[in-house]
Amino acid sequence: MREDIVIRAAEQKDLPGILRIYNEAVLNTTATYDYEPRTLEHRQLWFEDHLRINFPIYVAESTDGEILGWSSLSRYHDRQGFQFTAENSVYVATNCRGQGIGFSLLNPLIAAAKLLNLHAIIAAVDAENRVSIRLHERLGFKVVAHFPQVGFKFGRWLDMIYLQILLPEVNPTNNEPIG
């Protein structure tokens, strides 16, 4: 990774940069299957929800204060039975891809998940996004599912790959590690 970048916990002041990166992905990639750019108000609610449930959001910041990428853990599902599972997101600005920023943003999510006593992290990745799939595999994620034609964007059907990493087991009765 570049030495002129710092990975740190996101702050409210970072939301315009996070939003800029996400909305570029909405408009130009299949990294997200959203069609319409999100608003700053939407991203503010997202940020506040992450603070409330203590799920991390990280940013990659340049020395001049520009947000170059971000990552987060989010609820995998709201049902209580999924309380030990999270879904991760990693987005890097177009002009910064291929510089190790994604790796530097995903790695602390795994460490944070362990501290939160989570058992699994799920990554939903467009099947054509080989870079993201390789990134996750480098950090120990395994492909666990391939769903053909479950998404539709840019006038074509899209396949989704699910990757998963299992963390040290937790005891679901008291949220303590087993063994």
N, C-alpha and C positions, 0 to 999 in steps of 0.2 A: 504494500500500500504506500501511497505517497506520504512523505514525511510532513507535508504542509497541511494535513487534514487531522482533525480531532474528532473522535467518536465520543459522544456525550449524550446524556439524557435530554430528551426534547423539552423545550419550554414553550410557553404560549407564544412568545415572539417568533418562534420558528414556523408557525402554522402557514403563513403565506408561502414560504419556501417549500414546505411539505406539499401544500396544495398545488403549487406550480408543477412540481415533479409528477404528482399523481395525475393531474389533468392532462399533461403532455402524454402520459401513457394511455389515458382514456382515448384521446383523439388519434393517436398514431400507432398503437400497439395492441396486441392481444394479451398483454400481461394482466389486464383486467378486462372483464367482459362488460363493464359499464359502457354505455353509449354516450352519455352526457356528462360534461365536466361537473364536478361538485362545487358547492359554494363554500365560502369561508365560514359561514354559519354552520353548515353541516360538519366541516372539519373541526370546528370549535366544540360541538356536541360530542364528536368522536373522541377528541382529546380529553374532555371532562369525564367521559365514561371510563376511559383508560385510567385516569387518576383515581376515580372512585373505586375501581376494582383492583387497583395496584398492578395493572399490567403495563409493562414497559413500552416506551417509544424511544428510539435512539435516532440521532441525526449524525451525519458526517458533515462537518463544518470546515470550510477553508479558513486560512489565516485572515482573510479579509471579510469573514463573517457570512459568506454565501453558503446556503444549504445545498449540498451536492448529492445527498441521498438520505433515505430514512428507512427504518425498520420498526416493526411492532409485533407484539403478541396480542391476539384478540381471542375472545371466547370462540371456541369451535362451535358450540351450540348452547342455547340457554337452558336446556333441560338439565336438571341437577345431576343426572347420571354421567354427564360429560364434564363435570367440574375439574377433573384432573387432566383435561386435554385442552390445548390451545392451538390456534392456527397462526402461522407467521406470515408476515408480508415484508418484502424487501423491494425498494424502488430506488434506482440510481438515475441521476440526470443524464440525458442523452449524451452530452459531451464528456461524461466522466466514466462511461461504461468501459469495462475491460481493464480497469486500473486497480482491482482488488478491493474496491469500496464495498461491494456486495458482501464479500467474505468478512470484512471488518464489521459490517453491520449485523450479519446473521450470527456470528460467534457469540456476542454478548446476550443475544436472545436465549440461546441454549443455557448459558450460565444463569440467567435470570429465571428461566423456567425451573431449573433445579432448586434455586432458592425459594421459589413459590411452591415447591413440592408438587409440581406437575409431573405427570407420568408419560405424556405423549405430546409431541408437536406434529401437527399436520401441515403440509404445504400443498396447496392446489396450484398447479402450474400448467399453462397451456402446453400441449404435447410438442409443439414446434419450438418451444423456448428451451433449446438444448443447453444454453448457457446457464439458465436458472436450475435446470435439472442437475447439471454437473456440479454447480455450486453447492447445492443441497447434499449431493452424494459425497462431496469432499469432506463435509462435516458430519457424515455418518447417517444421513437420511437414506432410506431404502424406498424404492418404488413399490407401492402396495396395491395400486389400482390404475387401470387405464379405462377411461369412460369415453367411448367413441361418440362423436357428434352430439355432445350435451350442451355445447354453446353455439351461438350464432352471432357473428360480427363481421363487418366489412363484406357482407354478401356471401358468406360461406360458413359451412359447418366446422366446428372446432372440437378437437378432442382434448380432454383434461386428464392430466396425470396427477395422482395423489402420491406424495412421498410422506414418510413418517420416520420419526426417530423416537425410540423408547428411552426414557430416562430411568434412573434408579427407582425401583418400585416404592410406592407409598402405601401405607395402610389406610384404606378408605374409611375406617372407623374413627381414626384420630388424626389423619393427615400426617403421620410420622413415617419415615422410611422403614421398610420391612427389612429385617435381617441386618 
